[in-house]
Amino acid sequence: MTLAETVQTTRRWDNVRKAAQIGAGLQAVCIALPLLDLWVFGSVERHVQRAYPEWGPDEVALDRNAIVIYLAIVGVLGLAAWLGTIWAAKRDWRVRGTVTTLFVAGMGLLGINAGLGGDAYDQIVPPWLGLTLLVIPALPGVTALVAAWAGRHQR
């Protein structure tokens, strides 16, 4: 591979890579937000208490912890997806397919998280938290998607 080809390959997906790097940084916020709520805000706990007023503190704590741990795990999976996108963009490896698949899967999962209800819950995740965790990665995700598909990319 010549130097010109190497430069072209590394610059070809620069905007995708930059959007994914921003997305990875914002994903760290998405991981921290449920944990911060657990330790500081307590909105998940109040949400569980409203759904199950007859439950004692131990049962509420178990459900609260399950919701927060689930959201943290989803956040870590999102971070892995951003890192996979960065890896694909750096190596010029199926970038369009990677970005598109991960965007659709990620937004689908986050949309389900934001709207899924069950038992006594209208929504299992408190609405403000579910929507926040949906919106934060959406902008860099859309940016990466547009960067992957827009413009002329030479093969």
Secondary structure as UniProt FT lines:
FT   HELIX           3..12
FT   HELIX           14..36
FT   HELIX           37..41
FT   HELIX           43..51
FT   TURN            53..54
FT   HELIX           57..91
FT   HELIX           95..115
FT   TURN            119..120
FT   HELIX           127..135
FT   TURN            136..137
FT   HELIX           138..149
//
